[in-house]
Amino acid sequence: MTDVRQTLRALKCLNPVELAETRKTGDAEKWSRLAVRRGYTYFVVAGGDGTLNEVVNGVAEARKPVRIGIVPLGTGNDFTRTLRLPTSIDESLEILRAGKTRAIDIVRVRSRRRTRYFVNVAAGGFSGIVRRKMTPAIKKTWGPLAYIRGAAAALPKLRAYKTRLVMDDGDEFSTALYNVIVANGRFAAGGLPIAPNADPADALLDVILIPKRNAAEMALLAAEIVLGKHFSSKAVIFRRAKKVSVRSRPGMWFNVDGELVGSVPATFQILPHALNFVVQQ
């Protein structure tokens, strides 16, 4: 990390530069919000999806244009994959120097607890159980297959949620679901192609719904998700919308970029081209 800090200090595109090293949850959000107030407009996230999520929340309500660059130092780096950015630190620094930007959508989610923003993926229901089963040790050993390992461990705890969804204040339906996924990015859980066709600049949410199925069908679906083949499965319902509201019984909790943000009722709304991200030429 020392070399990265020294290199960032030397980047002319960041001058004047102020570096802040996070030590606990919430630091990145607090410092980025403070930096916006001080007039900074170029933010570099040297970390993973969780750190990026905090910075997005720190700058989302800024009334001035900001740029966000990424040096992928996390374990998942899922949004980096969506933007097709390199994992190499040296290549990332070259992209930061060039400073080419792309306007990216972000998502605002309002639940009973609070309002949060994200750029990647929110998941509620069964996927939350799977994620808890995917320990760091399992992720390191199994890689992308950790999702299958986590799903197998979670199958005995399957339960359906009686769910009501409203899309764009019009398309409404109710059904028993195991899982609700609201995606702006394509990947989750360290490279899992959960929304393989998502475009974070199309002003639309990709909504993936997994209805109630038996354990054998769910195990097969987990394998299809790893391969990015689940959209061809009858076990998945797919929609696109600008806004989606979710209610369920029992109450479904949502995880956003690794952070538990609250339970239903929850409303997700796309905010088109809300932030500028530094991308490849």
N, C-alpha and C positions, 0 to 999 in steps of 0.2 A: 504493500500500500504506500510505502514511503516514496518509491519511484513514481507512482502515479501522482501523488501530491506534488512532487517537485516538477513533473512535466506539466501539470495543469497550471502551476504558478507561472510557467514560462510561456504559456500560450498567449500570444498577443491579442487573439480574439476575445479573451476573457478579462483583459486588463481594463479597469482595476479588478483584482480578484480577491475574494475572501473565501477561505476554505473552512468548512465545519465538519468535524468527524462525529457521526452519530454514536451514541452510547446506549440509548434505550429507545423503546417505542415512543413515537411522537416527536422526537428531536427534529427529524427532517421536515415535518410539517410545520413545526413551530419556527424553525430557522428560515424556511423558504417564505413563509408568510411575512416574517420580519424583514427579509431581504427585499420583497416587493415594496414594502412601505418605504424602504430606504432608497428605492429607485433602481434596483438591479433588474435587468431584463433578460439575462442569459444564465440559465441554470444547467449545471451538469450533474447528473445523478450517477455517481460511481457506486453501484450497488445492484440490488436485484429488484424484483417486481414489488416487494413490500415497500422498499425505500422510494421507488418511483411513485407508488400510490400516495405516499405521504406528501411528496412534492406536488403532485397534481392537486391534492386537497389544499395545500398551502397557497397555490397560485390561481386556483380555478375561478375565484371571484374577484381577481384583480381587474381593474378598469384600464389597464394598459397592456399592450401586446408583449408577451414574453416568449422566449425560445427555450426548449428543453432538449439537451443532449444527453446521451447515455453512454457510459462506460460499463459494460456488463460484467459485474463482479459477483452476482448472486448465484444461487444454486439452480434456479429455474430459468430466469431471463426469457420468459414467455413472450412479453410484448416486443422484446428485441427481435425474436423470431418473426413476429407478424410484420414488423417494419423491414425485415430482411437485412438487418444490420449484422456486421461481423462480430464474432466473439473475441477476436484478437484485440488486445488493448491497444497495440500500436496502430492497427487499422482504424480503431474507434477514434483515436486521437487525431488521425488525419482527417476523418470526417468532421470532427469538431472544428478543425482549422478551416476547412472549406466553408462550413456554416450554411449549407443549403438546407432550406426548411420545407416542410410539407404541413399544411393545415389538417389537423386530426380532430375527429369527433371525440367528445367525452360523454360520459353517462352520469346523470344525477339520479341517485336513489334516495327516496324519502320513505322512512319507516316510522314506527311508533317511537323509536329511540332517538333518531337523529337524521340529518341529511348528510350524505357523503357523495363523493365523486369517484369515478374510476375510468380507466381507458381500456381495460382488458376484459375480464370475465367475472360474472357473479353467478353463484350456484347455491341452490337451496334444496333441502331434502336429503335423499340418499347419498348424493355426492359429498355432503358434509360428513357423513359417517365414514365414507371411503377415505376422505382426506385425513381424518384422525387416525385411521389405520395405517396410512402411509408415513411411517416414521422416517427420520433422516437416514437411519441405517438401511431401511428397506429401499428408499430412493437411491442410495448410493450403490447398493448391491444389484437391484433390478433395473435401474434406469427407467425408460419409458414403460417397461412392463410392470412397474410398481403399481400402476393403476389396477391391473388384473389382480395382483397380489392383494391389494387393499380391498378390491371388490369382493374377492373370495372370502376375506375375513369378515366383511360387513354383511354378507348374505343372510346369516342367521338373524340379523336385526332389521331386516326389511320391514317397512310398514308403509302403507299408502296414505297419501294426504288427499282429502276431499278438497279439490282446488277449483277456484273460480278465477278466470282470467278475462280481462277486458283489454282489447288491443285498439289503440288509437281512438278510444272513447266510443267504439262502435261494435267491432267484432267480439262477441262475448260467448264464452262457453264454459261448461263445468265438467270435470271428469276426475277420476282417481289417478293420482300421479305419484310416482316415486321421486321424480326429480324435475326441477325447473332450472334451466340455464339461460342466462341473458348475457349475450356475448357482443363485444365490440371488436375484440381481437380474436385470433384464430386458435391460440394454444393456451393450455392450462396444465398445472401439475407437472411442470418440467418437460414440456414438449408434446403433450397429448393434444392431437388435432381435434379438439372438441367442436369447433365451428370452422371447418376447413375452407369455407368460401367467404368468410366474413371479410369485409373491407372497412377499416376504421375511418374512412373518409367518405362513405356513401350516405351518411345521414340516416342510417337504419340500424336497428338492433336485430341481431340474429337470435331468435328464441327457440331453444331446443327443449322439448317436453318428452319425458319418458313415462308412459302410462304403466299402470300396474301389470306385472307379468309374473310368471312363476320363476323360481330360482334358476332353473336350467336356462330359460330364455334370457334372464338377466346376466348370467355368466357368459353366454354367447355374445350378448350385446357389448359387454365390457371388452371382449376381444375385438369386436368390430370397431369400437371407438378407438382403440390403440392403433388400428390400421387406417382410420379415417374413412371407414366404409359404412358407418352407422346411418347415414342419410338414405341409403338404399334399403334399410331395414324397415319392416312394418311396425317395429317396436318403438319407433321414434316419430313424433309429430314436430314439424318444422314450420315456423312462421317468421315473417319479417314485419317490423312495425317501428314507428317513431316513439311510441309510448306503450307501456304495458303495466297494468295494475294486477297484483296478485293477492288473493286471500285464500286461506286454507284452514281446514280442521283436521288434525291438531295444527297449531301454529308452526309454520315452516320458518326456520332460521336461515339467513343468507350469509354466505361467505364471499367477500369481495377481495380478490387479489391476496388471499390468505388471511384476511381480517374479518372477524365476525362483526357484522354491522347492524344487525337487528332482525326482528321477526316481522311476519306479515301482520296487518296489511302493509304492502310495500308497493311503491310506484317507481318505475324506471323510465327515464325520459332521455332521449338523445339530445345533445347540444351540439349542433353541426359546426365543424371547423372552429372549435373553441380554443384550441391551443396549437402552437407551432412546434413541431418536433424536427430536430436536426437529422437529416437522412443522407443516404448516399447520393452521389451525383448521378 
